[in-house]
Amino acid sequence: MSTATTHAEEVHAHAHDHEHEHHEPNFIQKYIFSEDHKTIAKQYLIMGILWAFVGGSLSILFRLQLGFPEMQLEWLRPLLGEWIDESGKLDKEFYLALVTMHGTIMVFFVLTAGLSGTFSNFLIPLQIGARDMASGFINMLSFWFFFLSSAVMFSSLFLETGPASGGWVIYPPLSALPQAMPGSGLGMTLWLTSMALFIVSSLMGGINYICTIINLRTRGMTFTKMPLTIWSFFFTAVLGLLSFPVLLSAALLLIFDRSFGTSFYLSEIYIQGQALPNMGGSPILYQHLFWFLGHPEVYIVLLPALGMTSEIIATNSRKPIFGYRAMIGSMMGITVLAFIVWAHHMFVTGMNPFLGSVFMFLTLIIAVPSAVKAFNYITTLWKGNLIFTPAMLFSIGLVSLFISGGVTGIILGNSALDINLHDTYFVVAHFHLVMGSASFFGLMAGVYHWYPKMFGRMMNKTLGYIHFWATFVGVYCVFFPMHYTGIAGFPRRYYSFTALGNGREEAFTDLNMFISIAAILTFSAQAIFFWNFFYSMFKGKKATQNPWNSTTLEWTTPVEVGHGNWPGEIPAVYRWPYDYSKPGAESDFIPQNVPYSATPESNLPEENEEIANEKAIESLLAAQNESYNR
C-alpha cells in the first residue's frame, strides 16, 4: 500500500504541474522554434524526406555512370557544371564525392535523424502518457543543431573543389591530408564540422528520450506495460549515447591531424615523392574509433524500425505480439552485442587471427537475438486476421528484407569469406538490404501508420499500395543482383569496370545496366509517396480518433492534438499494450486505459486480482484530489 501511495502522490503532483494554461504561441513559436514534441517530430520528418530526395538523387547520378559507362552526360552540365568533364562524362573525382555524400546523407541524415528523430520525438510522450519531453527546450535545440548540421553538409555540395571524397567512412590518410585530392580540402572540413554538430544533436535527443521514458510514465505504465516501440527507442538512445561520443573523438583527432600538425593517424606518408614529417600514427586507430560507432549505428537505425514494426504487425494481425518479453530480451542482447563486434569490419587490416576469430564468434552470436525477432514476427502473423494496410505491407516487407539481408551477414561474419568479399558489391548488397532498405521500410511503415495522429488526416490507401509494390520489387531488383557481381570480384567505389580485363566486365555489363534502370525506376516511384504525403496533409480524408482500432495510449488523445497531448487528466494504464482478440471480450481490442474491472468477461484469474489494487489507487487519488482542492 505504501508503494501505491507514493506512486499516486508522484502522479498527482505531476498532473498538477501541467494544469497551467498554455499561452497561445505565435507562428514562429508554434512552427519554427517550437518546444512541442509533435511539431519537432514533423520538422525532423520533413527534413528527412528532403534529405532522402537529395541522397537518392546522388545515387542515381553514379548509377548512370556504372550502368551506362559510355553514355554522354552533357545534358547534366547546367546542373553539375565542371563536374562533367571535356568528354561529356562524369568527372572521376566527383564520382567518389557522390558515393561519399550518398552514404553520409542516407545513414545519418535520413535513417538516423529522419527515422529516430521523428518517431522517438512523436511517440515517446504519447505512448507513455506524458505531456511532453523531459526538456522541451533541449528538444528544440536538438533539432536546430541537426538543421545547422544539414546546412553545413548541404553547402559543401556547392564548393568549387567538391564535397568530401573519402568514402562515407572517411578513412585516413585521404581525409587527414588536405592536399591529398580536391575532396580532401574544404569539403572534408565541412563534413567534419557538420558531423560534430550532428553528434551534439543526437546526444541531446538521446538524453531527452531516456529521461522521459524513465521519469514521465503515467500512472500504471510500468516497464512491462510499455509498447515494444518505446523499448526500441530506449535501447536506441542508449546505443547513441554511448557510441556517438567515440565518433566525435575520432573526428576531433582527425581535425588535429589536418590542421595542427599532429600524427594520430599519419605515419611515413609521401605525397608526390615528398616525405611528410608525420611519424608514429596509425590509420587503423581511426578505423577502431569509427567502427565502434559504425556497428551500433546499424542498430541505431534498425531498432526503431523493428519496434514500430512490432506495433504495426500486432495491430494489423489483430493478435497479441508473440513473445513480448523475448522481444525485449532480444533488443537488450542486440544492444550489448552491438558494442563488441565492431572489428568484423576490419578483418582485412592485418589484425591478429585469434582476435579475428573472437570477433567472428561474437558476430555470429548476434544473429541469435535478430533471429528471435524475425521468428516472433512470423509467429505473430501466423493465422492472424491480417489487415493489409500500406503500413502493414511495409512492415512485412521489412521482415523480408531483414531476413534476406541478415543471411548474407552470417556469410560476411565469417572472416575467411569476408576477406575475399570485403569491398566488393556483395557487401553493398548486404548492408543496403539489412540496414538501408529495411530501415527505410520501417520509416515508411511508421509514416503510413501514424500519419492520422500527426496530421489528423488519412493518406490515400491506393497510392500507398502502388508505392509499396513499386518500392519492394524495385529494392530487390537493385540489390539482389549485386551479390553475384560481388562474388565475381567487382570492387565497390570504382568509377568504371572497363579496365578489369579478362572479359569479366562484359559478362556483367547487362546486369549493371539492369541494376541502374531498376534504381532509377525505384527512385521515381518515391514521387508517389511524396505526392501522397503532402497532398493528404491538406486534402486527405479526415481521420477518426482511432482509425486502426489500436490499444496504445496515443489513440486516446483528440484527433487534433494540442500542446500537452490530453486536454484533461492523463489516462492511467491498467494492462499491457497488446490485448487484441482476447477470448470473451466484446471487441477485438481493449485499450491500455480500460481497467480490468470494466472487462470481467475476458479477465484471466491473475487479472481479476488486479481489480482490488485498481480500487485502492483510485480511492487514494480521489482523497488527494479532494484535499488539494480545499
Disulfide bonds with the S-S distance in Angstrom:
none
